[in-house]
Amino acid sequence: MCDILSTGVMPDIELQQMLTNIFGSQSFPMRKASRMLYWMPKFKHLSPWSIPDPLPDSSLELAKIAIQRITSVDLATKITLYDVSRRVERHVSCVCKMF
């Protein structure tokens, strides 16, 4: 049960039925599974800054999400992305401006 909890796997009714058959309805594993079934959905939606599922692969998109989360305290914040590329280096760098 501790491995299930640490990996974030949600126990289902089938697991609860197996635990009841093996250990009994008042056993420690059954009580833990019941608590997990109750609390895990509540904690899933607790954070006001939800993480997109699945996460974007682009590091630029991840940086935008991170900056939006950091600056979410001030609602008047606007994030502007400037593309500063140099042909010589074949390197694209970005500058963000917050005001």
Secondary structure, DSSP 8 states (H G I E B T S, - for coil): -HHHHHHT----HHHHHHHHHHH-TTSHHHHHHHHHHHHHHHHHT--SS---SS--S-HHHHHHHHHHHHTTTSTT--EEEEEEEETTTTEEEEEEEE-
